[in-house]
Amino acid sequence: MSETSLSFLPITIDSSSTKTMYLHDTFNMEINENEMKMLFKKKKIIIELIVTEENYKNDLFVIEKIYKRKAIEYSVLSQEDMKIIFCNIYDIWQFTNKFSKLLRTAGKNILETNFESNTDLKHSKILFNKLSDTWIGKAFSQMIPQIEKIYSVYCINHDISSERLQKLEKNLSIQKWLEECKKISKEQTNAWDLASLLIKPVQRILKYPLLLIQILDTTSPNHPDIMLLNHANKEITLVIDRINEIKRCKDMVKHVISGRTDNSIRHVIVKGISRKTEKLKQTVGLIETYHDIFYEKLFEEFRRQQIQISTFKRKIKNWFKELTNYLLHQSNLAFAYSNCMITGKKSFSEIQKKWKEYKTLIDKASKDGLCELEKNLAYFVFKPLKLLKNLYKIPNSIIKKRNTKILDYIHVKTLKEKGILPNKVLVQSAEIYNVINTQLKKELPDFLHYTSELFNEIIIRLSYCQQQWYKFWILILKNCLKNYNPLIDFNNISDLFSRKSVTIKTLF
């Protein structure tokens, strides 16, 4: 149900609101002992929901304000480790602060009323009417979109977080940090250690449908919140299913990347022959070629980016090589002119001196300037380019696996269309293709966006390197050419050179 559809329901969380009171008229006011017992049971479940949510909030506080803060203070974790281990725990903590208050408001009447399951039935109608004014379903329905958003990120990445923490726990400085945080938080949480705390969000979201079912079982079919309780229970179950499916797909992709899933070499050979047969049929038009337009567009951009990176790197190297050759030619030119002046008239001694000075400056530019430029390019451009290029390795391996599995997918599709039942292995291979293809279409757009941003940043860094070089080069020229004018019009440089060359020729 969308947020728009929820707004049509005449319900508010505010238990004191008179807008919801007319809904209570729909209750059957003939209250019996069993109904009072059910209400008493419902109170216990709602108390459990609210109290455990607040305890859970305190556990998140311990993670965020003790473990995470101390990790930053002691600098025991790299930025990458911080991001992997704690993931979006801050967002969950902030959400839980808000959600726990909302739940307390939604269950306010039932929390603040003292009664027992054997309450005198004379007062039961008033009590029942008051205690029925709870809106747990409304509270959940409001928050489910946020629950899915923040918990899906955390749950999907929790296994990676757990593995990284286990690996780091072997480090002595990490052990010291964990032990100190454990001592500080001893009075604030029942959790044994950080790993026990980090599993809490996964456990909590799995607990919600169990509690909602119990509340539903103790709620009258005429209760004004019954529709939203059913909606909340259905939606939170779907959220968990979607999270599990995403995680399953990611695990499958990870399994595919990590190595071969087929155990039998004979089976691999048979599959290879089968795929070649399917490929041949596809080539000669015996079976229909499969196209996924959206994926193909993404792949084109993916391939274009890789070509762009390789071309860019090659062009920078060529530019640096041309610059090096230019300075070498200038040095040789200055040396040749200087030698020419030695065999000439005495009046050429001043010109010879200038050529020697120019050669000295060119050699300095080659030795110092080019060396500095090479270091800058290595650090600011080539190193990030290498890191950027490495980012494409995993997607490339997944794409390669997709291209292998697509033939099995087409084969299964063709067999089913003919009414033939494909074998289990072939179906499994086709399913892997589906998972991989779906993940690529989901994740490639973000990947391409971020890699494009990184590439643009490298271009900016290259501009900085070139800027530093040309500043240095201008200083060299100013020292050599006293009358150098940086505002010279280069459009007419050919004509200017021709006129000056004529003047020089008259001297010989």
C-alpha positions as CSV (number, residue, x, y, z in Angstrom):
1,M,0.0,0.0,0.0
2,S,1.4,3.4,-0.9
3,E,1.7,6.4,1.4
4,T,-1.1,8.1,-0.6
5,S,-3.5,5.2,0.1
6,L,-2.7,5.4,3.8
7,S,-3.7,9.0,3.9
8,F,-7.3,8.1,3.0
9,L,-7.7,6.3,6.4
10,P,-9.3,8.5,9.1
11,I,-6.8,7.5,11.8
12,T,-4.2,9.5,13.8
13,I,-1.6,8.3,16.3
14,D,-2.8,10.9,18.8
15,S,-4.8,8.9,21.3
16,S,-6.5,12.0,22.6
17,S,-7.9,12.9,19.2
18,T,-11.7,12.9,18.9
19,K,-11.5,12.1,15.2
20,T,-11.0,8.4,15.9
21,M,-13.7,8.1,18.6
22,Y,-16.5,7.4,16.1
23,L,-14.7,4.2,15.1
24,H,-15.2,2.8,18.5
25,D,-18.9,2.7,18.1
26,T,-18.4,-0.3,15.8
27,F,-17.2,-2.5,18.8
28,N,-19.5,-5.0,20.2
29,M,-20.0,-3.6,23.7
30,E,-21.1,-6.9,25.1
31,I,-17.7,-7.7,26.7
32,N,-17.1,-11.1,28.1
33,E,-14.4,-12.5,30.3
34,N,-12.4,-14.1,27.4
35,E,-12.2,-10.7,25.6
36,M,-10.8,-9.1,28.7
37,K,-8.2,-11.8,29.0
38,M,-7.3,-11.3,25.3
39,L,-6.9,-7.6,26.0
40,F,-4.7,-8.3,29.0
41,K,-2.6,-10.5,26.8
42,K,-2.5,-7.8,24.1
43,K,-1.2,-5.4,26.7
44,K,1.7,-7.7,27.6
45,I,2.6,-8.1,23.9
46,I,2.5,-4.3,23.2
47,I,4.6,-3.7,26.4
48,E,7.1,-6.3,25.1
49,L,7.2,-4.6,21.7
50,I,7.8,-1.1,23.2
51,V,10.2,-2.1,25.9
52,T,12.4,-4.3,23.6
53,E,12.4,-1.5,21.0
54,E,13.7,1.0,23.7
55,N,16.3,-1.6,24.9
56,Y,17.3,-2.1,21.2
57,K,17.7,1.7,20.9
58,N,20.1,1.6,23.9
59,D,22.2,-1.1,22.2
60,L,22.5,1.0,19.1
61,F,23.6,3.9,21.3
62,V,26.4,1.7,22.7
63,I,27.6,0.8,19.1
64,E,27.4,4.4,17.9
65,K,28.6,6.4,20.9
66,I,31.0,3.9,22.5
67,Y,32.5,1.5,20.0
68,K,32.4,3.7,17.0
69,R,33.4,6.9,18.8
70,K,36.4,5.1,20.5
71,A,37.4,3.6,17.2
72,I,37.6,7.2,15.7
73,E,39.4,8.5,18.8
74,Y,42.1,5.8,18.8
75,S,42.3,5.6,15.0
76,V,42.3,1.8,15.2
77,L,40.2,1.3,12.0
78,S,40.8,2.6,8.5
79,Q,37.9,4.5,6.9
80,E,37.1,1.5,4.8
81,D,37.0,-0.8,7.9
82,M,34.8,1.7,9.7
83,K,32.4,1.8,6.7
84,I,32.3,-2.0,6.4
85,I,31.9,-2.9,10.1
86,F,29.5,-0.2,11.2
87,C,27.7,0.2,7.8
88,N,24.7,2.5,8.3
89,I,24.3,1.9,12.0
90,Y,23.9,5.6,12.6
91,D,20.9,5.8,10.4
92,I,19.3,2.8,12.1
93,W,19.9,4.4,15.5
94,Q,18.4,7.7,14.4
95,F,15.4,5.8,13.0
96,T,14.9,3.7,16.1
97,N,14.9,6.9,18.3
98,K,11.9,8.1,16.3
99,F,10.2,4.8,15.9
100,S,10.4,3.9,19.7
101,K,8.7,7.2,20.5
102,L,6.0,6.6,17.9
103,L,5.3,3.1,19.3
104,R,5.0,4.5,22.8
105,T,2.5,7.1,21.6
106,A,0.6,4.5,19.6
107,G,0.2,2.2,22.7
108,K,-0.1,5.0,25.2
109,N,-3.6,4.1,26.6
110,I,-2.9,0.5,27.1
111,L,0.4,1.2,28.8
112,E,-1.0,3.8,31.2
113,T,-4.0,1.8,32.3
114,N,-3.7,-0.6,35.2
115,F,-5.9,-3.7,35.0
116,E,-5.7,-7.5,35.4
117,S,-7.3,-10.2,33.3
118,N,-9.9,-10.8,36.0
119,T,-11.1,-7.2,36.2
120,D,-14.7,-6.7,37.4
121,L,-16.9,-6.9,34.2
122,K,-19.0,-4.0,35.5
123,H,-16.2,-1.6,34.6
124,S,-15.1,-3.6,31.6
125,K,-17.0,-1.6,28.9
126,I,-15.3,1.7,29.8
127,L,-12.0,-0.1,30.2
128,F,-12.3,-2.0,27.0
129,N,-13.2,1.1,25.0
130,K,-10.2,3.0,26.4
131,L,-7.7,0.2,26.1
132,S,-8.8,-0.5,22.5
133,D,-7.5,2.9,21.5
134,T,-4.1,1.7,20.3
135,W,-2.5,2.3,16.8
136,I,0.4,0.0,16.5
137,G,-0.6,-1.0,12.9
138,K,-0.7,2.7,11.9
139,A,2.7,3.3,13.5
140,F,4.3,0.4,11.6
141,S,2.5,1.3,8.3
142,Q,3.9,4.8,8.5
143,M,7.5,3.6,9.0
144,I,7.7,0.5,6.7
145,P,9.2,2.4,3.7
146,Q,12.0,3.7,6.0
147,I,12.4,0.3,7.6
148,E,13.0,-1.3,4.2
149,K,15.4,1.5,3.1
150,I,17.8,1.3,6.1
151,Y,17.5,-2.3,7.1
152,S,18.0,-3.7,3.6
153,V,21.4,-1.9,3.4
154,Y,22.5,-3.2,6.8
155,C,21.2,-6.8,6.5
156,I,22.7,-7.4,3.0
157,N,26.1,-6.2,4.2
158,H,26.1,-7.8,7.7
159,D,28.0,-11.0,6.7
160,I,30.8,-8.9,5.2
161,S,30.9,-6.8,8.4
162,S,31.1,-9.9,10.6
163,E,33.9,-11.4,8.5
164,R,35.9,-8.2,8.5
165,L,35.5,-7.9,12.3
166,Q,36.6,-11.5,12.9
167,K,39.7,-10.9,10.7
168,L,40.6,-7.7,12.6
169,E,40.1,-9.1,16.0
170,K,43.5,-10.9,15.7
171,N,45.2,-7.5,15.9
172,L,46.4,-6.5,19.4
173,S,45.4,-2.8,19.1
174,I,41.9,-3.9,17.9
175,Q,41.6,-6.3,20.9
176,K,42.6,-3.5,23.3
177,W,39.9,-1.2,21.8
178,L,37.2,-3.9,22.0
179,E,38.1,-4.8,25.5
180,E,38.0,-1.1,26.7
181,C,34.6,-0.5,25.0
182,K,33.3,-3.7,26.5
183,K,34.2,-2.5,30.0
184,I,32.7,1.0,29.4
185,S,29.4,-0.5,28.1
186,K,29.0,-3.3,30.6
187,E,26.3,-1.4,32.6
188,Q,24.4,-0.2,29.5
189,T,23.9,-3.5,27.5
190,N,23.5,-7.2,28.0
191,A,25.3,-7.9,24.8
192,W,28.5,-9.9,25.2
193,D,30.7,-8.1,22.7
194,L,30.6,-5.9,19.5
195,A,29.7,-8.9,17.3
196,S,26.7,-9.6,19.5
197,L,25.6,-5.9,19.2
198,L,26.1,-5.8,15.4
199,I,23.7,-8.7,14.9
200,K,20.9,-6.9,16.8
201,P,19.4,-5.0,13.7
202,V,19.2,-8.3,11.8
203,Q,17.4,-10.0,14.8
204,R,15.2,-7.0,15.3
205,I,13.6,-6.8,11.9
206,L,13.0,-10.6,12.0
207,K,11.2,-10.1,15.4
208,Y,8.7,-7.5,14.0
209,P,6.4,-9.9,12.1
210,L,6.3,-12.3,15.1
211,L,5.1,-9.5,17.4
212,L,2.6,-8.2,14.9
213,I,1.1,-11.6,14.5
214,Q,0.7,-11.9,18.3
215,I,-0.9,-8.4,18.4
216,L,-3.2,-9.4,15.5
217,D,-4.3,-12.6,17.3
218,T,-5.4,-10.6,20.4
219,T,-7.1,-7.8,18.4
220,S,-10.9,-7.7,17.8
221,P,-11.9,-7.9,14.1
222,N,-13.8,-4.7,14.6
223,H,-10.9,-2.8,16.0
224,P,-10.2,0.4,14.0
225,D,-6.5,-0.5,13.7
226,I,-7.1,-4.1,12.5
227,M,-6.8,-3.2,8.8
228,L,-3.4,-1.4,9.3
229,L,-2.2,-4.2,11.5
230,N,-2.9,-6.7,8.7
231,H,-1.3,-4.3,6.2
232,A,1.8,-3.8,8.5
233,N,2.2,-7.6,9.0
234,K,1.9,-8.3,5.3
235,E,4.3,-5.5,4.3
236,I,7.0,-6.2,6.9
237,T,7.0,-9.9,5.8
238,L,7.4,-8.7,2.1
239,V,10.3,-6.4,3.2
240,I,12.1,-9.4,4.8
241,D,11.4,-11.5,1.7
242,R,12.9,-8.8,-0.5
243,I,15.9,-8.4,1.7
244,N,16.5,-12.2,1.7
245,E,16.1,-12.3,-2.1
246,I,18.6,-9.5,-2.6
247,K,21.0,-11.2,-0.2
248,R,20.5,-14.5,-2.0
249,C,21.3,-12.9,-5.3
250,K,24.4,-11.2,-4.0
251,D,25.6,-14.4,-2.4
252,M,25.1,-16.3,-5.7
253,V,27.0,-13.6,-7.6
254,K,29.7,-13.7,-5.0
255,H,29.8,-17.5,-5.4
256,V,30.0,-17.2,-9.1
257,I,32.9,-14.7,-8.9
258,S,34.9,-16.8,-6.3
259,G,35.2,-19.8,-8.6
260,R,33.7,-22.6,-10.6
261,T,30.4,-23.9,-9.3
262,D,30.6,-27.2,-11.3
263,N,32.4,-30.0,-9.6
264,S,32.8,-32.5,-12.5
265,I,35.3,-31.9,-15.2
266,R,33.4,-34.3,-17.5
267,H,30.2,-32.2,-16.8
268,V,32.1,-29.0,-17.7
269,I,33.2,-30.5,-21.0
270,V,29.7,-31.6,-21.8
271,K,28.3,-28.2,-21.0
272,G,31.0,-26.6,-23.1
273,I,30.1,-28.7,-26.1
274,S,26.4,-28.0,-25.5
275,R,27.0,-24.3,-25.4
276,K,29.0,-24.3,-28.6
277,T,26.2,-26.2,-30.3
278,E,23.7,-23.6,-29.1
279,K,26.0,-20.8,-30.2
280,L,26.3,-22.4,-33.6
281,K,22.5,-22.7,-33.9
282,Q,22.2,-19.0,-32.9
283,T,24.8,-18.0,-35.5
284,V,23.1,-19.7,-38.4
285,G,19.6,-18.6,-37.2
286,L,18.2,-21.9,-36.1
287,I,17.3,-20.4,-32.7
288,E,16.2,-16.9,-31.9
289,T,18.9,-14.5,-30.7
290,Y,18.1,-13.1,-27.2
291,H,18.3,-9.3,-26.6
292,D,18.1,-7.4,-23.4
293,I,18.1,-3.8,-24.6
294,F,18.5,-2.1,-21.2
295,Y,21.5,-4.3,-20.3
296,E,23.1,-3.9,-23.8
297,K,23.0,-0.1,-23.4
298,L,24.6,-0.4,-20.0
299,F,27.3,-2.7,-21.3
300,E,28.0,-0.3,-24.2
301,E,28.6,2.5,-21.7
302,F,30.7,0.1,-19.5
303,R,32.9,-0.8,-22.5
304,R,33.2,2.8,-23.6
305,Q,34.4,3.9,-20.2
306,Q,37.2,1.2,-20.2
307,I,38.3,2.2,-23.7
308,Q,38.2,5.9,-22.6
309,I,40.5,5.1,-19.6
310,S,43.0,3.2,-21.8
311,T,43.0,5.9,-24.5
312,F,43.4,8.6,-21.9
313,K,46.4,6.9,-20.3
314,R,48.0,6.4,-23.6
315,K,47.5,10.0,-24.6
316,I,49.1,11.3,-21.4
317,K,52.1,9.0,-21.9
318,N,52.4,10.3,-25.5
319,W,52.2,13.9,-24.3
320,F,54.9,13.4,-21.8
321,K,57.1,11.6,-24.4
322,E,56.6,14.5,-26.9
323,L,57.4,17.0,-24.2
324,T,60.6,15.1,-23.3
325,N,61.6,14.9,-27.0
326,Y,60.8,18.6,-27.5
327,L,63.2,19.6,-24.7
328,L,65.9,17.2,-26.0
329,H,65.6,18.8,-29.5
330,Q,65.8,22.3,-28.0
331,S,68.9,21.3,-26.0
332,N,70.5,19.9,-29.2
333,L,69.5,23.0,-31.2
334,A,71.0,25.3,-28.6
335,F,74.2,23.2,-28.6
336,A,74.4,23.3,-32.4
337,Y,73.8,27.1,-32.6
338,S,76.4,27.7,-29.8
339,N,79.0,25.7,-31.8
340,C,78.2,27.6,-34.9
341,M,78.8,30.9,-33.1
342,I,82.3,29.7,-32.1
343,T,83.5,29.6,-35.7
344,G,82.0,32.9,-36.6
345,K,82.8,36.6,-36.0
346,K,83.7,38.1,-32.6
347,S,80.4,40.0,-32.7
348,F,78.7,36.6,-32.3
349,S,80.1,36.0,-28.9
350,E,77.1,37.7,-27.2
351,I,74.7,35.5,-29.2
352,Q,76.8,32.4,-28.4
353,K,76.5,33.3,-24.7
354,K,72.7,33.5,-25.0
355,W,72.5,30.1,-26.7
356,K,74.7,28.6,-23.9
357,E,72.4,30.2,-21.3
358,Y,69.3,28.8,-23.1
359,K,70.9,25.3,-23.2
360,T,71.6,25.5,-19.5
361,L,68.0,26.4,-18.8
362,I,66.6,23.7,-21.1
363,D,68.8,21.1,-19.4
364,K,67.6,22.4,-16.0
365,A,64.0,22.1,-17.2
366,S,64.7,18.5,-18.4
367,K,66.4,17.5,-15.2
368,D,64.2,19.3,-12.6
369,G,61.0,20.2,-14.3
370,L,60.3,17.0,-16.1
371,C,61.3,15.0,-13.1
372,E,58.8,16.8,-10.9
373,L,56.1,16.5,-13.6
374,E,56.8,12.7,-13.9
375,K,56.4,12.4,-10.1
376,N,53.1,14.4,-10.2
377,L,51.7,12.4,-13.0
378,A,52.6,9.1,-11.3
379,Y,50.9,10.2,-8.0
380,F,48.0,12.3,-9.1
381,V,47.1,10.6,-12.4
382,F,48.5,7.2,-13.1
383,K,48.0,5.8,-9.6
384,P,44.3,6.8,-9.5
385,L,43.9,5.5,-13.0
386,K,45.2,2.1,-12.0
387,L,42.8,2.0,-9.0
388,L,40.0,3.1,-11.3
389,K,40.9,0.4,-13.9
390,N,41.0,-2.3,-11.1
391,L,37.4,-1.4,-10.2
392,Y,36.3,-2.9,-13.5
393,K,37.7,-6.4,-12.7
394,I,34.8,-7.7,-10.7
395,P,32.1,-6.4,-13.1
396,N,34.1,-7.8,-16.0
397,S,34.2,-11.3,-14.4
398,I,30.5,-11.2,-13.7
399,I,29.8,-10.0,-17.3
400,K,32.0,-12.8,-18.6
401,K,30.0,-15.4,-16.5
402,R,26.7,-13.8,-17.8
403,N,27.8,-14.2,-21.4
404,T,28.5,-17.9,-20.7
405,K,25.2,-18.6,-18.9
406,I,23.0,-16.8,-21.4
407,L,23.3,-19.7,-23.8
408,D,21.9,-22.0,-21.1
409,Y,19.1,-19.5,-20.4
410,I,18.2,-19.4,-24.1
411,H,18.3,-23.2,-24.3
412,V,16.0,-23.5,-21.3
413,K,13.6,-20.9,-22.7
414,T,13.6,-22.7,-26.1
415,L,12.9,-26.1,-24.5
416,K,10.1,-24.8,-22.4
417,E,8.5,-23.2,-25.4
418,K,8.6,-26.6,-27.2
419,G,7.0,-28.2,-24.1
420,I,10.2,-30.1,-23.2
421,L,11.3,-30.3,-19.6
422,P,15.0,-29.2,-19.2
423,N,17.3,-31.0,-16.8
424,K,18.0,-29.7,-13.3
425,V,21.6,-28.6,-14.0
426,L,20.5,-26.6,-17.1
427,V,17.7,-24.9,-15.1
428,Q,20.1,-24.0,-12.3
429,S,22.5,-22.5,-14.8
430,A,19.7,-20.5,-16.4
431,E,18.7,-19.2,-12.9
432,I,22.3,-18.1,-12.3
433,Y,22.0,-16.1,-15.5
434,N,18.8,-14.5,-14.3
435,V,20.3,-13.5,-11.0
436,I,23.5,-12.1,-12.6
437,N,21.6,-10.3,-15.3
438,T,19.3,-8.7,-12.7
439,Q,22.1,-7.7,-10.4
440,L,24.1,-6.1,-13.3
441,K,21.1,-4.1,-14.4
442,K,20.5,-3.0,-10.9
443,E,24.1,-2.1,-10.0
444,L,25.8,-1.1,-13.3
445,P,24.0,2.4,-13.4
446,D,25.5,3.4,-10.0
447,F,28.8,1.9,-10.9
448,L,29.0,3.8,-14.2
449,H,27.9,7.0,-12.5
450,Y,30.6,6.8,-9.8
451,T,33.4,5.7,-12.1
452,S,32.5,8.6,-14.4
453,E,32.9,11.0,-11.5
454,L,36.2,9.4,-10.5
455,F,37.4,9.8,-14.1
456,N,36.5,13.5,-14.2
457,E,38.4,14.0,-10.9
458,I,41.5,12.4,-12.6
459,I,41.1,14.8,-15.5
460,I,41.1,17.7,-13.0
461,R,44.3,16.3,-11.4
462,L,45.9,16.1,-14.8
463,S,45.1,19.7,-15.4
464,Y,46.8,20.6,-12.1
465,C,49.9,18.7,-13.2
466,Q,50.0,20.5,-16.5
467,Q,49.4,23.8,-14.9
468,Q,52.3,23.3,-12.6
469,W,54.6,22.3,-15.5
470,Y,53.6,25.3,-17.6
471,K,54.1,27.7,-14.7
472,F,57.6,26.3,-14.3
473,W,58.2,26.5,-18.1
474,I,57.2,30.2,-18.3
475,L,59.6,31.0,-15.5
476,I,62.4,29.3,-17.5
477,L,61.5,31.3,-20.6
478,K,61.3,34.6,-18.7
479,N,64.9,34.0,-17.4
480,C,66.1,33.4,-20.9
481,L,64.0,35.8,-22.9
482,K,64.0,39.1,-21.2
483,N,61.6,40.6,-23.8
484,Y,59.2,37.6,-23.6
485,N,55.6,38.7,-23.9
486,P,53.0,36.2,-22.6
487,L,50.3,38.2,-24.4
488,I,51.8,37.6,-27.8
489,D,49.4,36.9,-30.6
490,F,50.1,33.3,-31.7
491,N,47.7,33.5,-34.6
492,N,50.4,35.5,-36.5
493,I,53.4,33.6,-35.2
494,S,54.3,32.1,-38.6
495,D,54.5,35.6,-40.2
496,L,56.5,36.9,-37.3
497,F,58.9,34.0,-37.5
498,S,59.4,34.5,-41.2
499,R,60.3,38.2,-40.8
500,K,62.7,37.6,-38.0
501,S,64.4,34.7,-39.8
502,V,65.1,37.0,-42.8
503,T,66.9,39.4,-40.4
504,I,69.0,36.6,-39.0
505,K,70.0,35.4,-42.4
506,T,71.4,38.8,-43.3
507,L,74.0,38.4,-40.5
508,F,75.6,35.5,-42.3
